[in-house]
Amino acid sequence: MKAITARVFALFLSLAAVAQPSHDTLWTRTYGGREPDAAASFQRTADGGFILAGYTWSFGAGYTDFYLVKTGPEQNWIVNRSLCAC
């Protein structure tokens, strides 16, 4: 019984590994500075760019500040702002 259970489990794991979807990467770009920064939300804009909102330690007062990035259609920075969360 243990051998059958182990084989079924091994089969399940191998099928799970094969069934992973492949993802297409359209572009990759890094925004932010040298300290921890993270996007908490993002939306596509009408001009084909993105607006990202999150937090930053790289800019602003040196503590966790709100961070806003607006990109153009080629994902270049248009607006890069930090707001003090003090």
N, C-alpha and C positions, 0 to 999 in steps of 0.2 A: 504494500500500500504506500509506503514512504517513497519507493522508487517511482511509482506512477505519479505521485504528487510532485516530486522533484522534476520529472520530465515535463509535466504539464506546466509547471512554473517556468522552467527554462524555455519552453515553446512560447509562452506568453511574453516573456522578456524579449526574446528574439523578434517576435512579431511587432512588439511595441517599438523596438529600435528601428525596424525597417519602415514602419508606417509613419514616421515623422515627416511632416510636410517640408518641402524646400521653399525657402524664402528668397525673393528677388530683392536685392538692395539697389535702390534707384540712385542714392547718393549718401555720402557720409561726411559730416562736418562737425567739428568740435567748437563750441561756444563757451566762453567763460575765461577764467584766469587760472592761476597756479594753485589756488586753495579750493576746497570742496564747493562745488556749484551743482545744482540739480534743477531740472525742469519738473514741475509738478503738474502742469497742464499745457497743452498746445492745441492750436486750431489752425486749419488751412484758411488763408485769407482769399478775398476775391481776386487779387492780383496774381495768385499762384504761389505766393510766399507762405510763411508761417508766422504766427505770434506765439511766443513761449513765455510762460510765467513760472517762476520758481523762487529759489533762494540762492544767495551767494555769500561766501566769505572772502572772495577775491576783491570785491569793489565796495565802495561805500565807507561806513564808519568802522569797519574791521570786525564787526559782529555779524550774526546772521541777518542779512538784509533781503528785502524783496528784490527780485531780479526780473526784468522784462526785456525780451529780445524780439525785434521785428525783422524778418528777413524778406528779401525780394524773391522773385521767381527763380533766380539762380542760387538761392540760399545764402547770399551775401548779406552782411549786417546792414540794416538801414537805421535802426534805432537800437541802442544798447543802454539801458537805464537801470540804476539801482536806487532803491528807496529805503531810508532808514526804518527799521522795525522797532526802534527804541521806544 
